[in-house]
Structures are given as structure tokens and as C-alpha cells.
Amino acid sequence: MRRVRYYAYGGPEVLTVEDVEQPVPHAGQVLLRTEAVGVNFVDTRFRRGPGSGSIFQRPLPGRPTGDVVGTVMQTGPGVDPRLTGRRVAALAEDTYADFVIAEARWLANVPDSLDPGDASTLAMSAPVALRILRAAPLNRGDTVLIHAAAGGIGHLAVQLAKLLGAGIVIGTAGSSDKLDFIRTVGADFAVDYAQADWPDQVRAVAPDGVDVVLDAVGGPVLRSSLDLLAPFGRAVVYGAANGELEQIPVGKLFALRSVTGFNLTAWRHANPGQARHEMDEIANLFEARQLRTTVHASLPLSQAAIAHEIIESRSHTGRILLLAAASMPAM
Ligand SMILES: NC(=O)c1ccc[n+]([C@@H]2O[C@H](COP(=O)([O-])OP(=O)(O)OC[C@H]3O[C@@H](n4cnc5c(N)ncnc54)[C@H](OP(=O)(O)O)[C@@H]3O)[C@@H](O)[C@H]2O)c1
């Protein structure tokens, strides 16, 4: 089978397509035949290695993670064999491959009606988008500021904020195409945070401050966002795209503001029942056509390097997919 790994840190060209034996599932695991893989920003950072920022360090060889959608072909010891043949989604390692090993306990059920793009968000992107809103927590009528709102998680968070009853949703992004896109997925206002006066633009539409901020950018964006919080405003920090963790001055919290952190792995450990329930909840929203994923590009598995180039160019809106040969549209 084909698999993509990297053996040195560097640009997208270090991604190497190789021919290897199909892996075997161990205890608690399943073997999936890949249909599609959602490519995530974080793997472009891991691939760059030292220099990407202190939070993005991973050992070699690089085994790209991703949001795989596929069919269970084989179950390992201790796993219900009736899972065989089921269409599922999983967040796993070594996912840019024709066959992928995943943990059975964190498989998301994928209804047949879901296309690969929607299905690719069930294990990670959409559960993160939903949980960061609930972690805030978002209350009905709240004004919400969502950074990097055109991205894989961001464009789902905009839609979910509206579904959960947000009042005004403000999305930020770094280009005019992305700002147009953010509006099409439901944001009331779109602000270019590459412009120095972006906080003033947010204040213009939310003069009393924002109730909720979702941030995975960090640095000056996070610092300015804390100043934009209304009394009792809540910021949820779930990443730092710029690679370094920001220090939060405690003094900023005295103005009745709070900051919560979120990480999917920690959440799954802390509340596995609710974490699993939310994957089903999201599948139902997709089935009911209340939520939709925008796929920016679908590429063959062998073009993983192009997928990484697109993400690093910061030009993508929504999701980038790698498709296994059988899922590629006929030419
Ligand atoms: N806590 C968790 O459990 C968890 C799980 C998965 C992902 N994450 C984090 O969630 C965030 C979104 O993930 P995603 O896969 O959906 O990515 P994405 O939003 O599709 O891509 C990242 C976006 O971040 C923006 N950005 C801001 N500052 C940047 C910088 N210095 N360098 C590069 N991009 C920058 C860019 O959008 P603009 O061009 O519009 O600025 C870029 O397109 C990431 O920070 C990721 O690490 C957290």
C-alpha cells in the first residue's frame, strides 16, 4: 500500500510516498481502508520541525496525523468484530495512506449520506468547533469573535455559533477572499486581522465588547482580543498558530473576564461519554443539512505535498482533502 511519511524536517517536498506492507491492528485498534483524509494545519508545522515554534515539535520519522474517513476492514484483539464493514471517521497517525490504524474507542460513525468532506470533520474539526463554543460557554444572544474563521475548524465554528443561538458572529481572517467566504458561511461581520486597526473594527460593531472569543492564533491577536471582552466575557484558547504560547497578564482578568483552555485529547479523557455523544450530535447536524463543510481542494493521496503547500500559503477556505484512488472523481 502507499503511505506518506517524512524522514527530515523541511518544506512540503520532504513528504515521501512509499510502498509498504499493510499494517495490522493490535489490541483496541481497527484497520481502515481509506476513503479520504482531512489534512490539518498542525501537520504542516510538525513537518517544518525546529523553527516552527516550541509547541510544534514532533520526532522523526514524521507520521502525519489527519482526519481519516474509511471502512473498517479488520478488528484487533478485544474489538467488536461487528465493526467490520462500517464506515467511520477517526483522528489518527500515519493517515496519508491507503490503509490506516485507528483506536476503536474513538471511531465516529459516518452516515452513508455524508460526503467525504463532511465526514472528514466528524472525529476532530467539528467536535473541537462545537466544544470550544460550549466551553466558553456560549449563551443565547452572545456576540462571538471567531479568529481564523475561514479555516477548517473556524468555518464550522461560525455555523455552530449561529446554531447554538449566538447573536452577532464576527469572524476574522487574513485576506479579502477569506472575508467573503466567512460571510457566506454565516458570519454577520468579517474583519481582516492583518490590518493594524482590526480591534477598532471589532469595537465598531460591538461597542460594548464581545462576550466570547475563540482563538487559536495567539500572540498579539490574543492579547488584543482580551481587551475586546465585555464584562463577564470569556475567551477560549485552543491553539497558537504562531507557534509560541502567550503569557496572559492576570491584570486583564480583573475586568471580570475569564480565559479557558481547550485541547481535544484532554477533553476526551475528562468526559469520554460526552465527547462521543458530540460526534453523533454533529453527524446528525450534517444529515439534517444544518451544517456543511466547504472543501477547498480534493487531491490524490500522492499529492500530499500540494495539500501542505496550499495550507502554508494561507489561501485555503475550509477543508483540504486527500482522496484514496477509489474515491477520486473519474477524469
Ligand atoms: N485544541 C485542540 O484540540 C486543537 C485541535 C486541532 C487544531 N487545533 C488548532 O486549531 C487551529 C485551527 O486548525 P485548522 O486545522 O482548522 O487550521 P486552519 O484554520 O485551517 O489553518 C490555520 C489558519 O490560521 C491562520 N493563522 C493565523 N496566524 C497564523 C500564522 N502565524 N501562521 C499560519 N497561519 C496562521 C491562517 O488563517 P488566516 O490566513 O486567515 O490568518 C491559517 O489559514 C490551529 O491553530 C490548530 O493548531 C487545536
The ligand as a MOL file (V3000), in Angstrom:
LIG
                    3D

  0  0  0     0  0            999 V3000
M  V30 BEGIN CTAB
M  V30 COUNTS 48 52 0 0 0
M  V30 BEGIN ATOM
M  V30 1 N -7.0540 22.3510 20.9000 0
M  V30 2 C -7.2550 21.3580 20.0600 0
M  V30 3 O -7.6570 20.2430 20.4500 0
M  V30 4 C -6.9810 21.5720 18.6120 0
M  V30 5 C -7.2610 20.5530 17.6960 0
M  V30 6 C -6.9920 20.7980 16.3430 0
M  V30 7 C -6.4760 22.0140 15.9360 0
M  V30 8 N -6.2030 22.9800 16.8490 0 CHG=1
M  V30 9 C -5.6880 24.2850 16.4280 0
M  V30 10 O -6.7740 24.9370 15.8070 0
M  V30 11 C -6.2960 25.8670 14.8510 0
M  V30 12 C -7.0530 25.6970 13.5660 0
M  V30 13 O -6.7440 24.4200 12.9960 0
M  V30 14 P -7.1580 24.1060 11.4840 0
M  V30 15 O -6.5740 22.7830 11.1590 0
M  V30 16 O -8.6080 24.3620 11.3090 0 CHG=-1
M  V30 17 O -6.3040 25.2000 10.6990 0
M  V30 18 P -6.8120 26.3240 9.6690 0
M  V30 19 O -7.6070 27.3240 10.4160 0
M  V30 20 O -7.4180 25.6510 8.5020 0
M  V30 21 O -5.4280 26.9610 9.2400 0
M  V30 22 C -4.7420 27.7900 10.1530 0
M  V30 23 C -5.0730 29.2670 9.8730 0
M  V30 24 O -4.5750 30.0410 10.9400 0
M  V30 25 C -4.3780 31.3600 10.4730 0
M  V30 26 N -3.1290 31.8670 11.0280 0
M  V30 27 C -3.0340 32.8470 11.9520 0
M  V30 28 N -1.7760 33.0800 12.2800 0
M  V30 29 C -1.0150 32.2450 11.5510 0
M  V30 30 C 0.3800 32.0390 11.4440 0
M  V30 31 N 1.2740 32.7280 12.1950 0
M  V30 32 N 0.8130 31.1030 10.5860 0
M  V30 33 C -0.0590 30.3930 9.8480 0
M  V30 34 N -1.4030 30.5390 9.9000 0
M  V30 35 C -1.8770 31.4620 10.7520 0
M  V30 36 C -4.3920 31.3060 8.9440 0
M  V30 37 O -5.5940 31.9170 8.5080 0
M  V30 38 P -5.5370 33.4620 8.0120 0
M  V30 39 O -4.7180 33.4500 6.7450 0
M  V30 40 O -6.9490 33.8160 7.8050 0
M  V30 41 O -4.8590 34.2130 9.1180 0
M  V30 42 C -4.4000 29.8210 8.6480 0
M  V30 43 O -5.0690 29.5150 7.4610 0
M  V30 44 C -4.7850 25.6220 14.7260 0
M  V30 45 O -4.1030 26.6010 15.4530 0
M  V30 46 C -4.6060 24.2580 15.3570 0
M  V30 47 O -3.3210 24.0680 15.8870 0
M  V30 48 C -6.4550 22.7830 18.1730 0
M  V30 END ATOM
M  V30 BEGIN BOND
M  V30 1 1 1 2
M  V30 2 2 2 3
M  V30 3 1 2 4
M  V30 4 1 4 5
M  V30 5 2 4 48
M  V30 6 2 5 6
M  V30 7 1 6 7
M  V30 8 2 7 8
M  V30 9 1 8 9
M  V30 10 1 8 48
M  V30 11 1 9 10
M  V30 12 1 9 46
M  V30 13 1 10 11
M  V30 14 1 11 12
M  V30 15 1 11 44
M  V30 16 1 12 13
M  V30 17 1 13 14
M  V30 18 2 14 15
M  V30 19 1 14 16
M  V30 20 1 14 17
M  V30 21 1 17 18
M  V30 22 2 18 19
M  V30 23 1 18 20
M  V30 24 1 18 21
M  V30 25 1 21 22
M  V30 26 1 22 23
M  V30 27 1 23 24
M  V30 28 1 23 42
M  V30 29 1 24 25
M  V30 30 1 25 26
M  V30 31 1 25 36
M  V30 32 1 26 27
M  V30 33 1 26 35
M  V30 34 2 27 28
M  V30 35 1 28 29
M  V30 36 1 29 30
M  V30 37 2 29 35
M  V30 38 1 30 31
M  V30 39 2 30 32
M  V30 40 1 32 33
M  V30 41 2 33 34
M  V30 42 1 34 35
M  V30 43 1 36 37
M  V30 44 1 36 42
M  V30 45 1 37 38
M  V30 46 2 38 39
M  V30 47 1 38 40
M  V30 48 1 38 41
M  V30 49 1 42 43
M  V30 50 1 44 45
M  V30 51 1 44 46
M  V30 52 1 46 47
M  V30 END BOND
M  V30 END CTAB
M  END
